[in-house]
Amino acid sequence: MEIIWSSKARITFFDVLDYLEKNWTKKEILQFYQKTELVLNAIKRNPGIFPVSSKHKEIRRAVVDKNNSFFYTIDNYNSKIYLLTFFDNRQNPKSLKLE
């Protein structure tokens, strides 16, 4: 399956990288990038690997590490996976906008 990044997913992904660059070392940046790639590859092989959201049954949450997750949807008809947004797990979940 092909993975399609929404503009919001790109922005929030780079926001995480910017945060890591300002507050951590290159090692943490590389680890986040590698973990993200591992999770994306796992989703390509098995799109349903992560659980669906309790509020939005068509949206799934993939955990990258203890601090970061991303949300995605699966379009089986067109064989595409759409990345919606990355999210800092330390934030208030009510601040997450998926629609």
Sine and cosine of phi, psi and omega as CSV:
sin_phi,cos_phi,sin_psi,cos_psi,sin_omega,cos_omega
0.00,0.00,0.55,-0.84,0.02,-1.00
-1.00,0.02,0.65,-0.76,0.05,-1.00
-0.98,-0.20,0.80,-0.60,0.01,-1.00
-0.93,-0.37,0.83,-0.56,0.02,-1.00
-1.00,-0.02,0.81,-0.58,0.13,-0.99
-0.96,0.29,0.29,-0.96,0.04,-1.00
-0.89,0.46,-0.59,0.81,0.02,-1.00
-0.92,0.40,-0.62,0.79,0.04,-1.00
-0.90,0.45,-0.68,0.74,0.03,-1.00
-0.88,0.47,-0.74,0.68,-0.03,-1.00
-0.88,0.48,-0.74,0.67,-0.05,-1.00
-0.94,0.33,-0.52,0.86,0.09,-1.00
-0.90,0.44,-0.74,0.68,0.00,-1.00
-0.94,0.34,-0.45,0.89,0.12,-0.99
-0.89,0.46,-0.67,0.74,0.04,-1.00
-0.89,0.45,-0.71,0.70,0.01,-1.00
-0.88,0.47,-0.66,0.75,0.04,-1.00
-0.89,0.47,-0.69,0.73,0.04,-1.00
-0.87,0.50,-0.72,0.69,0.00,-1.00
-0.89,0.46,-0.64,0.77,-0.01,-1.00
-0.90,0.44,-0.62,0.79,-0.03,-1.00
-0.98,0.21,-0.50,0.87,-0.17,-0.99
-0.89,-0.46,-0.18,0.98,-0.07,-1.00
-0.72,-0.69,-0.27,-0.96,-0.03,-1.00
-0.96,-0.28,0.12,-0.99,0.04,-1.00
-0.88,0.47,-0.47,0.88,0.03,-1.00
-0.87,0.50,-0.71,0.70,0.00,-1.00
-0.93,0.37,-0.59,0.80,0.05,-1.00
-0.88,0.47,-0.74,0.67,0.00,-1.00
-0.89,0.46,-0.67,0.75,0.02,-1.00
-0.88,0.47,-0.69,0.72,0.02,-1.00
-0.89,0.46,-0.71,0.70,-0.01,-1.00
-0.87,0.49,-0.72,0.69,-0.01,-1.00
-0.91,0.41,-0.66,0.75,0.03,-1.00
-0.90,0.43,-0.63,0.77,0.04,-1.00
-0.88,0.48,-0.71,0.70,0.02,-1.00
-0.88,0.47,-0.66,0.75,0.03,-1.00
-0.88,0.48,-0.71,0.71,-0.01,-1.00
-0.92,0.40,-0.67,0.74,0.02,-1.00
-0.89,0.46,-0.66,0.76,0.04,-1.00
-0.91,0.42,-0.61,0.79,0.05,-1.00
-0.90,0.43,-0.64,0.77,0.01,-1.00
-0.93,0.38,-0.62,0.79,0.04,-1.00
-0.86,0.51,-0.66,0.75,-0.01,-1.00
-0.96,0.27,-0.60,0.80,-0.05,-1.00
-0.59,-0.81,1.00,0.10,-0.10,-1.00
-0.84,0.54,-0.46,0.89,-0.03,-1.00
-1.00,0.01,0.26,0.97,-0.10,-0.99
-0.90,0.43,-0.50,0.86,-0.04,-1.00
-0.98,-0.22,0.45,-0.89,-0.09,-1.00
-0.95,0.32,0.44,-0.90,0.07,-1.00
-0.98,0.20,0.41,-0.91,0.05,-1.00
-0.94,0.35,0.56,-0.83,0.03,-1.00
-0.94,0.33,-0.47,0.88,-0.02,-1.00
-1.00,-0.06,-0.52,0.86,-0.07,-1.00
-0.80,-0.60,0.99,-0.13,-0.12,-0.99
-0.90,0.43,-0.29,0.96,0.00,-1.00
-1.00,-0.04,-0.07,1.00,-0.05,-1.00
-0.94,-0.35,0.69,-0.72,0.02,-1.00
-0.90,-0.44,0.47,-0.88,0.01,-1.00
-0.91,-0.40,0.84,-0.54,0.05,-1.00
-0.95,-0.30,0.79,-0.61,0.01,-1.00
-1.00,-0.01,0.84,-0.54,0.04,-1.00
-1.00,0.05,-0.75,0.67,0.08,-1.00
-0.43,-0.90,-0.07,-1.00,-0.10,-0.99
-0.89,0.46,-0.37,0.93,-0.05,-1.00
-0.98,-0.20,-0.28,0.96,-0.15,-0.99
-0.70,-0.72,0.64,-0.77,0.08,-1.00
-0.69,-0.72,0.22,-0.98,0.21,-0.98
-0.65,-0.76,0.35,-0.94,-0.04,-1.00
-0.90,-0.43,0.58,-0.81,-0.05,-1.00
-0.50,-0.87,0.31,-0.95,0.10,-0.99
-0.82,-0.57,0.36,-0.93,-0.02,-1.00
-0.91,-0.42,0.76,-0.65,0.10,-0.99
-0.92,-0.40,1.00,0.02,-0.04,-1.00
-0.90,0.43,-0.56,0.83,-0.04,-1.00
-0.87,0.49,-0.68,0.73,-0.03,-1.00
-0.98,-0.19,0.09,1.00,-0.02,-1.00
0.81,0.59,0.78,0.62,0.01,-1.00
-0.74,-0.67,0.52,-0.86,0.11,-0.99
-0.88,-0.48,0.80,-0.61,-0.04,-1.00
-0.95,-0.31,0.89,-0.46,0.10,-1.00
-0.99,0.16,0.79,-0.61,-0.09,-1.00
-0.99,-0.11,-0.77,0.64,-0.05,-1.00
-0.22,-0.98,0.44,-0.90,0.17,-0.98
-0.99,-0.12,0.43,-0.90,-0.09,-1.00
-0.57,-0.82,0.71,-0.70,0.09,-1.00
-0.99,0.16,0.90,-0.43,-0.09,-1.00
-0.90,0.44,-0.24,0.97,0.00,-1.00
-0.99,0.12,-0.19,0.98,0.02,-1.00
-0.98,0.21,0.28,-0.96,0.09,-1.00
-0.92,0.38,0.84,-0.54,-0.01,-1.00
-0.84,0.54,-0.41,0.91,0.00,-1.00
-0.93,0.36,-0.30,0.95,0.01,-1.00
-0.99,0.16,-0.16,0.99,-0.02,-1.00
-0.97,0.25,0.81,-0.59,0.03,-1.00
-0.91,-0.41,0.93,-0.36,-0.02,-1.00
-0.98,-0.22,-0.16,0.99,-0.08,-1.00
-0.98,-0.19,0.00,0.00,0.00,0.00
